[in-house]
Amino acid sequence: MALAETAKALGADKTYKLSGNVKRYTLMDTGFMKTKNGNFQLERSLDPDSPFNASIKLRIVVGKDLDKLSIAVTTANGLRAVDIFKTDKTAANVEQYQFVIDNLLERQVLELVN
């Protein structure tokens, strides 16, 4: 996943960027973990029934300088991007995705671009 100034998940209609108010401790408070290379990564299951049964995951990576990010919805092993927005069968996954994104917007980690 390449980091960029704006990002959106495959098939999503909304694009996000990092808030100008984002801080390292805010990332840690919202569940981001520091990676070996200094970036911050958040992985959340989008399974509506169990957070432990992750058939589809949301992965957000923030660059160590807090200037770039990437957003992806992937399979459980993280190797393939998944478009959860194209069918009604994944409406529960979209609801979980939107819940996580709304929390990050509220905590001023992300800002809506369009």
C-alpha positions as CSV (number, residue, x, y, z in Angstrom):
1,M,0.0,0.0,0.0
2,A,1.5,3.2,-1.1
3,L,1.1,6.2,1.1
4,A,-0.4,9.4,-0.3
5,E,-1.9,12.7,0.9
6,T,-5.4,11.5,0.3
7,A,-6.9,8.0,0.3
8,K,-10.0,6.0,-0.1
9,A,-10.9,2.3,0.1
10,L,-11.6,0.4,-3.2
11,G,-15.1,1.3,-4.4
12,A,-15.7,4.0,-1.8
13,D,-17.1,7.3,-2.9
14,K,-15.5,9.4,-0.1
15,T,-11.9,10.4,0.0
16,Y,-10.1,11.3,3.3
17,K,-6.9,13.0,4.3
18,L,-5.1,13.4,7.7
19,S,-6.4,16.1,9.9
20,G,-4.1,19.0,10.6
21,N,-4.8,18.4,14.3
22,V,-3.6,14.8,14.3
23,K,-1.1,13.9,17.0
24,R,0.9,10.7,17.7
25,Y,-0.9,10.1,21.0
26,T,-4.3,10.5,19.3
27,L,-3.3,7.7,16.9
28,M,-2.3,5.5,19.8
29,D,-5.5,6.3,21.7
30,T,-7.6,5.3,18.7
31,G,-5.9,1.9,18.3
32,F,-3.1,2.5,15.9
33,M,0.1,0.5,16.5
34,K,3.6,1.7,15.6
35,T,5.3,-0.5,13.0
36,K,8.9,-1.4,12.7
37,N,9.6,1.4,10.2
38,G,7.9,4.1,12.3
39,N,4.5,4.2,10.6
40,F,1.2,3.8,12.4
41,Q,-1.2,1.0,11.4
42,L,-4.8,0.3,12.4
43,E,-6.4,-3.0,11.6
44,R,-10.0,-3.6,12.4
45,S,-12.3,-6.6,11.5
46,L,-15.3,-5.6,9.5
47,D,-17.2,-8.7,10.5
48,P,-20.5,-7.6,12.1
49,D,-20.8,-10.8,14.2
50,S,-17.4,-11.2,15.7
51,P,-14.3,-8.9,16.0
52,F,-12.2,-12.1,16.2
53,N,-13.5,-13.7,12.9
54,A,-11.9,-11.3,10.4
55,S,-12.9,-12.4,6.9
56,I,-12.6,-8.8,5.8
57,K,-10.4,-6.2,7.4
58,L,-10.0,-2.5,7.3
59,R,-6.3,-1.4,7.3
60,I,-5.3,2.2,7.7
61,V,-1.6,3.2,7.6
62,V,-0.4,6.7,8.6
63,G,3.2,7.7,7.7
64,K,5.7,8.4,10.5
65,D,5.7,12.1,9.6
66,L,1.9,12.3,9.9
67,D,1.6,13.6,6.4
68,K,0.5,10.6,4.3
69,L,-1.9,7.7,4.7
70,S,-3.5,4.7,2.9
71,I,-6.9,3.1,3.5
72,A,-7.7,-0.4,2.3
73,V,-10.3,-3.1,2.9
74,T,-8.7,-6.4,2.4
75,T,-9.1,-10.2,2.9
76,A,-8.2,-11.7,6.2
77,N,-4.6,-12.3,5.2
78,G,-4.3,-8.8,3.8
79,L,-3.1,-9.8,0.4
80,R,-6.1,-8.8,-1.7
81,A,-8.2,-5.6,-1.8
82,V,-11.9,-6.2,-1.5
83,D,-14.7,-3.9,-2.8
84,I,-17.4,-4.0,-0.1
85,F,-19.4,-1.2,-1.6
86,K,-20.5,-2.9,-4.8
87,T,-23.1,-5.3,-3.5
88,D,-25.9,-5.3,-0.9
89,K,-24.5,-8.6,0.5
90,T,-21.8,-6.7,2.3
91,A,-24.0,-3.9,3.8
92,A,-23.1,-5.0,7.3
93,N,-19.4,-4.7,6.5
94,V,-20.0,-1.2,5.0
95,E,-21.8,-0.3,8.3
96,Q,-18.8,-1.4,10.3
97,Y,-16.4,0.4,8.0
98,Q,-18.4,3.6,8.4
99,F,-18.4,3.2,12.2
100,V,-14.6,3.1,12.3
101,I,-14.2,6.0,9.9
102,D,-16.8,8.1,11.7
103,N,-14.9,7.6,15.0
104,L,-11.6,8.7,13.3
105,L,-13.4,11.8,11.9
106,E,-14.8,12.6,15.3
107,R,-11.4,12.2,17.0
108,Q,-9.8,14.5,14.3
109,V,-7.6,11.9,12.9
110,L,-9.2,12.1,9.4
111,E,-10.9,14.8,7.4
112,L,-13.3,14.4,4.5
113,V,-11.9,15.7,1.2
114,N,-15.1,15.4,-0.9
